[in-house]
């Protein structure tokens, strides 16, 4: 009972992780990498929930749900693989050939169609039989394809995709990513490593379960898959949500070439007056500009020491424009600094002197014969 309660908590945690990624962590660039990762967690949680639905006879109340998870199982590994491929290959969207990864899902969906539309009375009676004999979930033949093929497929399918993921991590593109952003590469590596440990352990447990089927030890082996599932998904979900810097990388990673230069970006910042917000920083400006903080920082450092130097330079240029329009005849210097987006008058004075080598008052006297 305690194991099942923890298992249920794990399902909820996986659903939360997927929903958080899907709703709260939409990438600023048009990319599907987060969507694939979110669906990986959601599909896993959905499929794992059927263990509890059947064990506690809840499935009897919703018999039409039985076998719905069977084809969805074949979406889990492709979603994980496409998450890696999208990032490593620097391609924000999938190609037509990538749709082949969903072929088994459609094949098994078609296989079970007749069963899905079985009359409710017949299906309820059958589901009741399943709840009395859990082994029917992987021994029955209710689809066009024999169930043993589905059972074998669910074991081999993730193994094949893990091999594909390891191959991806060894490509030149992955090596480039490792050099460019090791922490980001490390996430993809750890995800694949954890998946490999989980999958190999699960298959080993299934094999041992078959070997010791008639022994009392079988009861112990039956709960190992549950423990492995709980351990894996708590670990991977916790790791992802704990590392906020990783979440920022997932949100802001730019999978398209930099098409904006600093001149065009500066023009947009001036046009939209983003700089007048004294709380503006690299992250929230990047969000508004639809460019990753890393790429924006790289562009800025081509001409300026850092973000503050660049944004303050824009503010000073704006304050000079206001001064040309006789802003100081009706307003104070402090009001001018606030209008330009500075947090304090002292910061304004320092930035102003760096650009003009003088003070605002003296600048007015020297250039506009004012004061």
C-alpha positions as CSV (number, residue, x, y, z in Angstrom):
1,X,0.0,0.0,0.0
2,X,2.8,2.4,0.9
3,X,4.7,1.6,-2.3
4,X,1.5,2.3,-4.3
5,X,1.0,5.6,-2.5
6,X,4.6,6.6,-3.4
7,X,4.0,5.4,-6.9
8,X,0.9,7.6,-7.2
9,X,2.9,10.6,-5.9
10,X,5.5,9.9,-8.5
11,X,2.8,9.9,-11.3
12,X,1.5,13.3,-10.0
13,X,5.0,14.7,-9.9
14,X,5.7,13.6,-13.4
15,X,2.5,15.1,-14.6
16,X,3.4,18.3,-12.8
17,X,6.8,18.4,-14.4
18,X,5.3,17.9,-17.9
19,X,2.6,20.5,-17.3
20,X,5.2,23.0,-16.0
21,X,7.4,22.5,-19.0
22,X,4.5,22.8,-21.4
23,X,2.7,25.8,-19.8
24,X,5.3,27.8,-17.9
25,X,8.4,27.2,-19.8
26,X,7.5,27.9,-23.4
27,X,10.8,28.7,-25.3
28,X,11.2,32.3,-26.5
29,X,12.3,30.9,-29.9
30,X,10.0,28.8,-32.1
31,X,11.2,25.4,-31.0
32,X,9.6,22.0,-30.1
33,X,12.4,20.8,-27.8
34,X,10.5,21.6,-24.6
35,X,7.2,20.2,-26.0
36,X,8.9,16.9,-26.7
37,X,10.4,16.8,-23.1
38,X,7.0,17.7,-21.6
39,X,5.1,15.0,-23.6
40,X,7.8,12.5,-22.5
41,X,6.9,13.1,-18.8
42,X,3.1,13.3,-19.4
43,X,2.9,10.1,-21.6
44,X,5.0,8.2,-19.0
45,X,2.8,9.3,-16.2
46,X,-0.4,8.5,-18.1
47,X,0.8,5.0,-19.0
48,X,2.1,4.2,-15.5
49,X,-1.3,5.3,-14.0
50,X,-3.0,2.2,-15.6
51,X,-1.1,0.0,-13.2
52,X,-3.0,1.5,-10.3
53,X,-6.3,1.8,-12.2
54,X,-6.3,-1.9,-12.8
55,X,-4.9,-3.0,-9.4
56,X,-7.5,-1.1,-7.5
57,X,-10.4,-2.0,-9.9
58,X,-10.9,1.7,-10.9
59,X,-10.7,0.7,-14.5
60,X,-14.1,-1.1,-14.1
61,X,-15.8,2.3,-13.8
62,X,-14.1,3.5,-17.1
63,X,-13.7,0.3,-19.2
64,X,-13.2,2.3,-22.4
65,X,-9.8,3.4,-21.1
66,X,-8.4,-0.1,-21.1
67,X,-5.6,-0.6,-23.7
68,X,-5.6,3.2,-24.5
69,X,-2.1,3.4,-23.0
70,X,-0.8,0.5,-25.2
71,X,-0.1,2.5,-28.4
72,X,0.9,5.6,-26.3
73,X,3.8,3.6,-24.9
74,X,5.4,3.8,-28.4
75,X,5.4,7.7,-28.2
76,X,7.6,7.9,-25.0
77,X,11.0,6.9,-26.4
78,X,10.6,9.0,-29.7
79,X,9.7,12.1,-27.6
80,X,12.9,11.7,-25.6
81,X,15.0,11.1,-28.7
82,X,13.4,14.1,-30.6
83,X,14.2,16.3,-27.5
84,X,17.9,15.5,-27.9
85,X,17.9,15.6,-31.7
86,X,16.2,19.0,-31.8
87,X,18.8,20.5,-29.6
88,X,21.9,18.7,-30.8
89,X,21.1,19.0,-34.5
90,X,20.0,22.6,-34.0
91,X,16.7,22.1,-35.7
92,X,13.7,23.7,-34.0
93,X,11.1,21.7,-35.9
94,X,10.8,18.1,-37.0
95,X,11.0,17.0,-40.6
96,X,8.7,14.7,-42.5
97,X,11.1,11.8,-42.0
98,X,10.9,12.3,-38.2
99,X,7.2,11.4,-38.4
100,X,8.3,7.8,-39.0
101,X,9.2,7.7,-35.3
102,X,5.4,7.7,-34.6
103,X,4.7,4.8,-37.0
104,X,4.4,2.1,-34.3
105,X,2.0,4.3,-32.3
106,X,-0.4,4.4,-35.3
107,X,0.1,0.7,-36.1
108,X,-0.9,-0.4,-32.6
109,X,-3.7,2.2,-32.5
110,X,-5.2,0.7,-35.6
111,X,-4.6,-2.8,-34.2
112,X,-6.8,-2.0,-31.1
113,X,-9.5,0.0,-32.9
114,X,-12.0,-2.9,-33.0
115,X,-11.4,-3.5,-29.2
116,X,-11.8,0.2,-28.4
117,X,-15.3,0.2,-30.0
118,X,-16.4,-3.0,-28.4
119,X,-20.0,-2.8,-26.8
120,X,-19.8,-1.4,-23.3
121,X,-21.3,-4.5,-21.7
122,X,-18.8,-6.9,-23.3
123,X,-15.9,-4.6,-22.5
124,X,-16.9,-4.1,-18.8
125,X,-17.1,-7.9,-18.4
126,X,-13.7,-8.3,-20.0
127,X,-12.1,-5.6,-17.9
128,X,-13.6,-7.2,-14.8
129,X,-11.8,-10.4,-15.8
130,X,-8.5,-8.5,-16.2
131,X,-8.8,-7.0,-12.7
132,X,-9.0,-10.6,-11.3
133,X,-6.0,-11.7,-13.4
134,X,-3.5,-8.9,-13.9
135,X,-1.3,-11.1,-16.2
136,X,-4.0,-10.7,-18.9
137,X,-2.7,-7.2,-19.5
138,X,0.2,-8.6,-21.4
139,X,-1.1,-12.0,-22.4
140,X,-4.5,-11.3,-23.9
141,X,-5.0,-11.0,-27.7
142,X,-7.6,-8.3,-28.2
143,X,-5.9,-6.6,-31.1
144,X,-5.1,-7.5,-34.6
145,X,-1.4,-7.9,-33.6
146,X,-0.7,-10.7,-31.1
147,X,-0.1,-9.3,-27.6
148,X,3.2,-11.0,-27.2
149,X,4.6,-8.8,-30.0
150,X,3.3,-5.7,-28.2
151,X,5.0,-7.0,-24.9
152,X,8.2,-7.7,-26.8
153,X,8.0,-4.3,-28.5
154,X,7.6,-2.4,-25.3
155,X,10.9,-4.0,-24.1
156,X,12.9,-3.5,-27.3
157,X,11.5,-0.1,-28.4
158,X,13.1,2.0,-25.7
159,X,16.4,0.0,-26.1
160,X,16.6,0.9,-29.8
161,X,15.9,4.6,-29.0
162,X,18.5,4.6,-26.3
163,X,21.1,3.4,-28.8
164,X,20.0,6.2,-31.1
165,X,20.4,8.7,-28.3
166,X,23.9,7.5,-27.5
167,X,24.8,7.8,-31.2
168,X,23.5,11.4,-31.2
169,X,25.6,12.2,-28.2
170,X,28.7,11.0,-30.1
171,X,28.1,13.1,-33.2
172,X,30.2,16.2,-34.1
173,X,27.2,18.4,-33.4
174,X,27.0,17.0,-29.8
175,X,30.8,17.7,-29.4
176,X,30.2,21.3,-30.5
177,X,27.4,21.6,-28.0
178,X,29.6,20.2,-25.2
179,X,32.3,22.7,-26.0
180,X,29.9,25.6,-26.3
181,X,27.6,24.9,-23.3
182,X,28.8,21.9,-21.2
183,X,25.9,22.2,-18.6
184,X,23.3,22.0,-21.4
185,X,25.1,19.0,-22.9
186,X,25.4,17.4,-19.5
187,X,21.6,17.5,-19.1
188,X,21.2,15.5,-22.3
189,X,23.9,13.1,-21.3
190,X,22.4,12.6,-17.8
191,X,18.9,12.1,-19.2
192,X,20.2,9.4,-21.5
193,X,22.3,7.8,-18.8
194,X,19.5,7.7,-16.3
195,X,17.2,6.2,-19.0
196,X,19.7,3.6,-19.8
197,X,20.2,2.5,-16.2
198,X,16.4,2.4,-15.7
199,X,15.7,0.4,-18.9
200,X,18.5,-2.1,-18.4
201,X,17.4,-2.7,-14.8
202,X,13.8,-3.1,-15.8
203,X,14.6,-5.6,-18.5
204,X,16.9,-7.5,-16.1
205,X,14.0,-7.6,-13.5
206,X,11.6,-8.9,-16.1
207,X,14.0,-11.7,-17.1
208,X,14.6,-12.6,-13.4
209,X,10.8,-12.6,-12.9
210,X,10.4,-15.2,-15.6
211,X,13.3,-17.3,-14.2
212,X,11.9,-17.3,-10.6
213,X,8.2,-17.4,-11.6
214,X,7.4,-20.4,-9.5
215,X,9.6,-19.4,-6.5
216,X,8.5,-17.3,-3.5
217,X,11.2,-14.8,-4.5
218,X,8.9,-13.9,-7.4
219,X,6.9,-11.6,-5.0
220,X,10.0,-9.6,-4.4
221,X,10.8,-9.3,-8.2
222,X,7.3,-8.1,-8.9
223,X,7.7,-4.9,-6.9
224,X,11.2,-4.1,-8.3
225,X,9.8,-2.5,-11.5
226,X,7.6,-0.2,-9.4
227,X,10.6,0.8,-7.2
228,X,12.8,1.4,-10.3
229,X,10.1,3.6,-11.9
230,X,9.6,5.6,-8.8
231,X,13.4,6.1,-8.4
232,X,14.0,7.1,-12.0
233,X,11.2,9.6,-12.4
234,X,11.7,11.2,-9.0
235,X,15.3,11.6,-9.8
236,X,14.9,13.0,-13.3
237,X,12.0,15.3,-12.5
238,X,13.7,16.5,-9.3
239,X,17.0,17.1,-11.1
240,X,15.3,19.1,-13.8
241,X,13.2,21.3,-11.5
242,X,16.0,21.8,-9.0
243,X,18.4,23.2,-11.6
244,X,16.9,26.6,-12.5
245,X,19.9,27.5,-14.6
246,X,19.1,24.5,-16.8
247,X,15.5,25.5,-17.1
248,X,16.6,28.9,-18.3
249,X,18.8,27.3,-20.9
250,X,15.9,25.2,-22.1
251,X,13.7,28.3,-22.3
252,X,16.2,30.6,-24.0
253,X,18.3,28.2,-26.1
254,X,18.3,29.6,-29.7
255,X,18.2,26.8,-32.2
256,X,18.3,29.2,-35.2
257,X,21.2,31.2,-36.5
258,X,21.6,34.7,-35.1
259,X,19.9,36.9,-37.6
260,X,19.8,40.1,-35.6
261,X,22.8,42.4,-35.3
262,X,23.3,44.8,-32.4
263,X,22.4,47.8,-34.6
264,X,18.9,46.4,-35.4
265,X,18.4,45.3,-31.8
266,X,19.4,48.8,-30.5
267,X,16.9,50.4,-32.9
268,X,14.2,48.1,-31.6
269,X,15.1,48.8,-28.0
270,X,14.9,52.6,-28.7
271,X,11.7,52.3,-30.8
272,X,9.9,50.3,-28.1
273,X,11.5,52.3,-25.3
274,X,12.4,49.1,-23.4
275,X,15.3,51.1,-21.8
276,X,13.1,53.4,-19.8
277,X,12.2,50.6,-17.4
278,X,14.8,50.9,-14.6
279,X,14.3,47.2,-13.8
280,X,15.2,46.0,-17.3
281,X,18.0,43.3,-17.3
282,X,19.5,40.9,-19.8
283,X,17.0,38.1,-19.2
284,X,13.7,40.0,-19.4
285,X,14.9,42.1,-22.4
286,X,15.9,38.9,-24.2
287,X,12.4,37.6,-23.6
288,X,10.9,40.7,-25.2
289,X,13.3,40.7,-28.1
290,X,12.8,36.9,-28.7
291,X,16.6,36.2,-28.5
292,X,18.5,34.1,-26.0
293,X,20.4,35.9,-23.2
294,X,23.5,34.2,-24.3
295,X,23.3,35.4,-27.9
296,X,22.3,39.0,-26.8
297,X,25.2,39.1,-24.4
298,X,27.6,37.9,-27.2
299,X,26.3,40.6,-29.5
300,X,26.7,43.4,-26.9
301,X,30.2,42.4,-26.0
302,X,31.3,42.9,-29.5
303,X,31.1,46.7,-28.9
304,X,30.5,47.2,-25.2
305,X,32.0,45.9,-21.9
306,X,28.7,44.5,-20.7
307,X,24.9,44.8,-20.8
308,X,24.8,47.8,-18.3
309,X,27.2,49.8,-20.4
310,X,25.2,49.2,-23.5
311,X,21.8,50.0,-22.0
312,X,23.1,53.1,-20.2
313,X,24.6,54.4,-23.4
314,X,21.1,54.1,-25.0
315,X,19.6,56.0,-22.0
316,X,22.2,58.8,-22.2
317,X,21.5,59.2,-25.9
318,X,17.9,59.5,-25.1
319,X,18.5,62.0,-22.3
320,X,20.6,64.1,-24.7
321,X,17.7,64.1,-27.1
322,X,15.4,65.3,-24.3
323,X,17.8,68.0,-23.4
324,X,17.8,69.2,-27.1
325,X,14.1,69.6,-26.7
326,X,14.6,71.8,-23.6
327,X,13.4,69.2,-21.2
328,X,15.5,70.7,-18.4
329,X,13.8,74.1,-18.7
330,X,10.7,72.6,-17.1
331,X,12.1,69.5,-15.3
332,X,14.9,68.8,-12.9
333,X,18.0,66.7,-13.6
334,X,16.6,64.0,-11.4
335,X,13.4,63.9,-13.4
336,X,15.6,63.6,-16.6
337,X,17.4,60.6,-15.1
338,X,14.1,58.9,-14.3
339,X,12.7,59.7,-17.7
340,X,15.8,58.0,-19.3
341,X,15.3,54.9,-17.1
342,X,18.0,55.3,-14.5
343,X,17.4,54.0,-11.0
344,X,19.2,56.9,-9.3
345,X,20.6,60.3,-10.1
346,X,24.1,59.3,-9.1
347,X,24.1,56.4,-11.7
348,X,22.8,58.9,-14.3
349,X,25.6,61.3,-13.5
350,X,28.3,58.6,-13.8
351,X,26.9,57.3,-17.1
352,X,26.5,60.8,-18.5
353,X,30.1,61.8,-17.7
354,X,31.4,58.6,-19.3
355,X,29.6,59.4,-22.6
356,X,30.0,63.3,-22.7
357,X,33.0,63.8,-20.3
358,X,31.0,66.5,-18.5
359,X,27.9,67.0,-16.3
360,X,24.3,67.6,-17.6
361,X,24.2,71.2,-16.4
362,X,27.6,72.1,-18.0
363,X,26.5,70.2,-21.2
364,X,23.4,72.4,-21.4
365,X,25.5,75.6,-20.9
366,X,28.1,74.6,-23.5
367,X,25.7,73.3,-26.2
368,X,22.5,75.2,-25.8
369,X,23.4,78.4,-24.0
370,X,21.0,77.4,-21.2
371,X,21.3,78.0,-17.4
